[in-house]
Amino acid sequence: MMGDADTPAPPEQKSPAPAKRSFHPLLWLVAAVVVGMLIEGFTRPAGEAHTPAPLPPLLVEGWVNTGPGATPSRESLAGRLVVIDAWATWCPPCVASLPQMAKLREEFSTDDVAFLGLTSEPGSQLDRVEAMIERIDGFDWPVGYGAKTTWEAMGVYQIPTLVLYDRTGVSVWRGHSTADLRRELRARSEGAAGGGTL
């Protein structure tokens, strides 16, 4: 019989070396893009400097969500403030801003202010555009799809982009913030109404 002293010690087991944790280069790239977007979002001025320009022809493949009446045109919008929201269904910041746009549309639901959406998405992706319209409560303004030519004429290269045109059809404000757009609309609506509110 062997006692404790006679029992050979079990061989020492080496602990496995900790696995090296390395990030895949794609993860580093994604992280860098996200950080860059956050920095750009926090440092971007509320309204972009721009040269006032006339509302270009609304060249689109077609319109959805127009309701009864004619499709929007420069002629049908004459004499009104016009808000154009350049957006797309694949753009998360665009989609996130749509509920705020619906609140603005409700707040400024007079014949004096027209809201239009323009997306570069073609007719082949119309089902996505219509599904987004259905998903957002209060999304009741017309949307022109296949509007890339109009985006280019407006100088839209980043979305979402909001542009406000005055009653003469000239752009007076451009930016990305619905809060800043609300201030511009209030100032211009009150000015037309002699200081009253809508």
C-alpha positions in Angstrom: 0.0 0.0 0.0 1.3 3.4 -0.9 1.0 6.3 1.4 0.7 9.9 0.5 4.5 10.2 0.5 4.8 7.4 -1.9 2.3 8.8 -4.4 4.0 10.4 -7.4 2.9 14.0 -8.0 0.8 14.4 -11.0 2.5 16.2 -13.8 2.1 19.9 -13.8 -0.5 21.0 -16.3 0.3 24.2 -18.1 -2.5 26.7 -18.4 -3.4 27.4 -21.9 -2.0 30.7 -23.0 -4.7 33.3 -23.2 -6.0 33.7 -26.7 -4.9 36.7 -28.5 -7.8 39.0 -29.1 -7.5 40.9 -32.2 -10.1 42.9 -34.0 -10.8 42.1 -37.5 -9.6 44.9 -39.8 -13.2 45.4 -40.9 -14.3 46.0 -37.3 -11.6 48.7 -37.0 -12.9 50.3 -40.2 -16.5 50.3 -39.0 -15.5 51.7 -35.6 -13.6 54.5 -37.3 -16.5 55.4 -39.6 -18.9 55.5 -36.6 -16.6 57.7 -34.6 -16.1 60.0 -37.6 -19.9 60.2 -38.1 -20.4 61.1 -34.4 -17.7 63.8 -34.5 -19.1 65.2 -37.8 -22.6 65.1 -36.4 -21.6 67.0 -33.2 -19.5 69.6 -35.1 -21.7 70.2 -38.1 -23.3 73.6 -38.1 -27.0 73.7 -37.8 -27.6 75.3 -41.2 -25.3 75.1 -44.1 -24.0 78.2 -45.8 -25.4 78.3 -49.3 -26.1 80.6 -52.1 -29.8 81.3 -52.5 -31.0 79.4 -55.6 -34.4 79.0 -57.3 -36.4 75.8 -56.8 -35.4 73.6 -59.8 -37.9 71.7 -61.9 -39.1 68.7 -59.9 -37.8 66.0 -62.2 -38.8 62.7 -60.7 -39.8 59.2 -62.0 -43.1 59.6 -60.2 -44.9 60.7 -57.1 -46.5 58.8 -54.2 -48.6 60.0 -51.3 -50.0 62.9 -53.3 -53.6 62.5 -52.3 -56.3 64.2 -54.4 -55.2 66.9 -56.8 -52.3 67.5 -59.1 -48.8 66.3 -58.6 -46.4 69.0 -57.2 -44.7 71.4 -59.6 -43.0 74.7 -59.3 -46.2 76.3 -60.6 -48.5 74.6 -58.1 -46.1 75.7 -55.2 -45.8 79.3 -56.2 -46.6 81.8 -53.4 -46.0 79.2 -50.6 -43.2 78.3 -48.3 -41.8 75.0 -49.5 -39.9 72.5 -47.4 -38.0 69.8 -49.3 -36.6 66.8 -47.4 -34.0 64.8 -49.4 -34.0 61.4 -47.8 -33.8 57.6 -48.5 -35.1 54.5 -46.9 -31.6 53.1 -46.5 -30.4 56.1 -44.6 -30.8 55.6 -40.8 -30.6 59.4 -39.9 -33.2 60.1 -42.6 -35.6 57.5 -41.2 -34.9 58.8 -37.7 -35.9 62.3 -38.7 -39.2 61.3 -40.4 -41.3 61.4 -37.2 -40.0 64.9 -36.4 -40.9 65.9 -40.0 -44.4 64.5 -39.5 -44.7 66.7 -36.3 -43.5 69.7 -38.3 -46.0 69.0 -41.0 -48.8 68.8 -38.4 -47.7 72.1 -36.8 -47.5 73.9 -40.1 -50.5 72.3 -41.8 -51.7 75.4 -43.6 -52.0 76.1 -47.3 -49.1 78.5 -46.9 -46.5 75.8 -46.3 -45.9 72.8 -48.6 -43.8 69.8 -47.6 -42.2 67.5 -50.2 -40.0 64.5 -49.9 -37.5 63.6 -52.6 -35.7 60.3 -52.7 -33.2 59.1 -55.3 -34.6 55.6 -55.0 -35.9 54.4 -58.4 -39.3 53.0 -59.2 -37.9 49.5 -58.8 -37.7 50.2 -55.1 -41.0 52.0 -54.8 -42.3 49.3 -52.5 -39.7 50.2 -49.9 -40.6 53.9 -50.1 -44.3 53.2 -49.7 -43.7 50.8 -46.8 -41.7 53.6 -45.0 -44.6 56.1 -45.6 -47.0 53.6 -44.1 -44.7 53.0 -41.1 -44.5 56.7 -40.0 -47.6 58.1 -38.3 -48.5 61.4 -39.9 -46.4 61.0 -43.1 -48.9 62.7 -45.4 -46.8 64.8 -47.8 -46.0 63.9 -51.4 -42.7 62.0 -52.1 -41.0 62.1 -55.5 -39.0 59.0 -56.2 -36.2 58.6 -58.7 -35.3 62.2 -57.9 -31.5 62.1 -58.4 -31.5 64.7 -61.1 -33.4 67.1 -58.8 -31.0 66.4 -56.0 -28.1 67.3 -58.2 -29.8 70.5 -59.3 -30.3 71.4 -55.6 -26.7 70.5 -54.7 -27.8 67.7 -52.4 -24.8 65.4 -51.8 -25.5 64.3 -48.2 -28.7 63.2 -46.7 -30.9 64.0 -44.9 -30.9 67.5 -46.3 -33.7 69.9 -45.7 -34.1 73.0 -47.8 -36.6 75.8 -47.3 -37.8 77.9 -50.2 -39.5 81.3 -49.7 -42.8 82.3 -51.4 -40.8 83.5 -54.4 -39.3 80.1 -54.9 -35.8 80.9 -53.8 -33.9 78.9 -51.1 -33.5 80.7 -47.9 -32.3 78.0 -45.5 -30.6 74.7 -45.8 -29.5 72.2 -43.1 -30.1 68.9 -41.4 -31.9 69.7 -38.2 -35.7 69.6 -37.9 -35.4 71.9 -34.8 -33.6 74.6 -36.8 -36.1 74.2 -39.7 -38.9 74.7 -37.2 -37.4 78.0 -36.0 -37.0 79.1 -39.7 -40.6 78.2 -40.5 -41.9 80.0 -37.4 -40.0 83.2 -38.2 -41.1 83.2 -41.8 -44.7 82.2 -41.1 -45.0 84.8 -38.4 -43.5 87.5 -40.6 -46.1 86.8 -43.2 -48.9 86.9 -40.7 -47.8 90.2 -39.2 -46.3 88.6 -36.1 -49.1 86.2 -35.3 -48.8 82.5 -34.9 -50.2 79.8 -37.1 
